[in-house]
């Protein structure tokens, strides 16, 4: 009986101590939910939570305007284009996709995908800002849709290529003006589709 009374006393003491500890402990703080801006609020300012992108459309329009007059003076017919391509130090630049270039491109041209344009990559392909650069694109080669898929004429790759090269400081850019049949004997192609490696 004494043992049972002692056990009850111990249990009562422990219970009392536990209750005292719990009462003395401060209540747990509930986490504060994050504040989400209300886009419907009158004072909502999207720019206060977003950084502006590195896109300058007015700057692009300015570049395009500057290039407009110059580009008309820098158009070469096929005969002049091919003759110029043979001059020392001249680069023929193909800015189509790598897959398209690897399959079939004008012999002697070098490749840099237009989407990869940037100061360092351009400098790795074009030796200097005054290097004479000749450009052509899908819209210059006719009757070979498998390798030269024509775009809508206002979207032709030569246009942004010329503008971007000018914008990066390349001042000696020339463009093929003619639409040439892919079977024209004056053209020489390289690539996996014509049996030659790049």
C-alpha positions in Angstrom: 0.0 0.0 0.0 2.9 2.3 0.9 4.4 1.6 -2.5 1.2 2.5 -4.3 0.9 5.7 -2.3 4.5 6.6 -3.2 3.8 6.0 -6.9 0.7 8.2 -6.8 2.7 10.9 -5.1 5.5 10.8 -7.7 2.9 10.9 -10.6 1.1 13.8 -9.0 4.4 15.7 -8.6 5.5 15.1 -12.2 2.1 16.2 -13.5 2.2 19.4 -11.4 5.8 20.1 -12.7 4.8 19.6 -16.3 1.8 21.9 -16.0 3.9 24.6 -14.4 6.5 24.3 -17.2 3.9 24.5 -19.9 2.2 27.5 -18.3 5.5 29.3 -17.9 6.5 28.8 -21.6 5.5 31.7 -23.9 3.0 30.8 -26.6 4.5 29.9 -30.0 4.3 32.7 -32.6 2.5 31.9 -35.8 4.5 32.5 -38.9 3.7 35.7 -40.8 2.5 34.9 -44.2 4.4 36.6 -47.1 2.8 39.8 -48.4 1.7 39.4 -51.9 1.1 42.7 -53.9 -2.5 43.1 -55.0 -2.4 43.8 -58.7 -5.9 45.3 -58.4 -4.8 47.9 -55.9 -4.7 51.4 -57.2 -1.1 52.0 -56.0 0.1 48.6 -57.4 3.5 49.2 -59.3 4.7 46.2 -61.2 8.1 47.8 -61.7 8.6 47.9 -57.9 8.9 44.1 -57.8 10.4 43.4 -61.2 13.7 44.3 -62.8 13.5 45.7 -66.3 14.7 43.3 -69.0 17.8 44.1 -71.1 15.6 44.9 -74.1 15.8 48.2 -75.9 13.2 48.3 -78.7 13.6 52.1 -79.3 17.4 51.5 -79.6 16.7 48.7 -82.2 14.6 51.0 -84.2 17.3 53.6 -84.1 19.8 51.0 -85.4 17.4 50.0 -88.1 17.0 53.6 -89.2 20.7 54.1 -89.3 21.2 51.0 -91.4 18.4 51.7 -93.8 20.2 54.1 -96.1 23.5 52.2 -95.8 22.1 48.8 -96.6 20.8 49.9 -100.0 24.4 50.9 -100.9 25.8 47.5 -99.7 23.8 45.1 -102.0 25.8 42.9 -104.3 24.5 40.8 -107.3 25.7 37.2 -107.5 28.7 37.9 -109.8 30.0 40.7 -107.5 29.3 38.7 -104.4 31.3 35.7 -105.6 34.2 37.8 -106.9 34.3 39.7 -103.6 34.3 36.5 -101.6 37.6 35.6 -103.2 39.4 38.7 -102.0 41.9 38.2 -99.2 40.5 38.7 -95.7 36.8 38.6 -96.7 34.4 36.6 -94.6 31.2 35.0 -96.0 29.0 34.7 -92.9 26.1 32.2 -92.7 23.9 32.9 -89.7 21.3 30.1 -90.2 21.0 27.3 -87.7 24.0 25.0 -87.2 21.9 22.1 -88.6 21.1 23.9 -91.8 24.7 25.1 -92.2 26.2 21.7 -91.6 23.9 20.2 -94.1 24.5 22.7 -96.9 26.2 26.1 -97.2 28.1 28.2 -99.7 31.6 26.9 -100.0 34.0 28.8 -97.9 31.5 30.4 -95.6 31.8 30.5 -91.8 29.0 29.9 -89.4 27.7 31.8 -86.4 24.0 31.2 -85.5 22.2 34.5 -85.4 20.8 33.6 -81.9 24.4 33.4 -80.6 25.4 36.9 -81.7 27.3 38.7 -79.0 30.6 40.7 -78.7 32.8 37.7 -77.9 31.4 35.2 -80.3 31.3 37.7 -83.2 35.0 38.5 -82.5 35.9 34.8 -82.6 34.5 34.6 -86.2 35.2 38.0 -87.6 38.8 39.3 -87.1 38.1 43.0 -86.8 35.3 45.5 -86.9 36.4 46.7 -90.4 36.6 43.2 -91.9 34.6 42.9 -95.1 31.7 40.6 -94.2 29.4 39.1 -96.9 26.0 37.8 -95.8 23.4 35.6 -97.4 20.4 33.6 -96.1 17.7 31.1 -97.0 15.9 33.8 -99.0 18.8 34.0 -101.5 18.6 30.4 -102.5 15.6 29.2 -104.6 14.2 25.8 -105.2 15.9 23.9 -102.4 13.3 24.0 -99.6 14.9 21.1 -97.8 18.1 23.1 -97.0 17.0 26.7 -97.6 13.6 27.3 -96.2 12.4 30.8 -97.3 10.9 33.1 -94.7 8.4 35.8 -95.3 10.4 38.5 -97.1 10.1 41.1 -94.4 11.4 38.5 -91.9 14.4 37.3 -94.0 17.4 36.6 -91.9 19.6 39.0 -93.8 17.7 42.0 -92.4 18.3 41.4 -88.7 21.8 40.0 -89.4 22.8 43.3 -91.2 21.3 45.4 -88.4 22.9 43.4 -85.6 26.3 43.4 -87.3 26.1 47.2 -87.7 24.9 47.5 -84.1 28.0 45.5 -82.8 30.3 47.9 -84.7 31.0 45.9 -88.0 31.0 48.7 -90.6 31.9 46.8 -93.7 28.9 44.5 -94.2 27.6 43.5 -97.7 24.6 41.5 -98.7 23.7 39.2 -101.6 20.8 40.9 -103.3 19.8 38.1 -105.8 17.5 35.1 -105.5 19.6 32.4 -107.1 18.5 28.9 -108.2 20.1 26.2 -106.1 21.2 24.5 -109.3 22.9 27.6 -110.7 26.4 26.3 -111.8 28.0 29.4 -110.4 27.3 28.3 -106.9 29.4 25.8 -105.0 28.0 24.2 -101.9 29.6 22.2 -99.1 28.1 20.1 -96.3 26.9 16.7 -95.4 24.0 16.9 -97.9 26.3 17.4 -100.8 28.7 14.6 -99.8 31.4 16.9 -98.2 32.2 17.6 -94.5 32.1 21.1 -93.3 
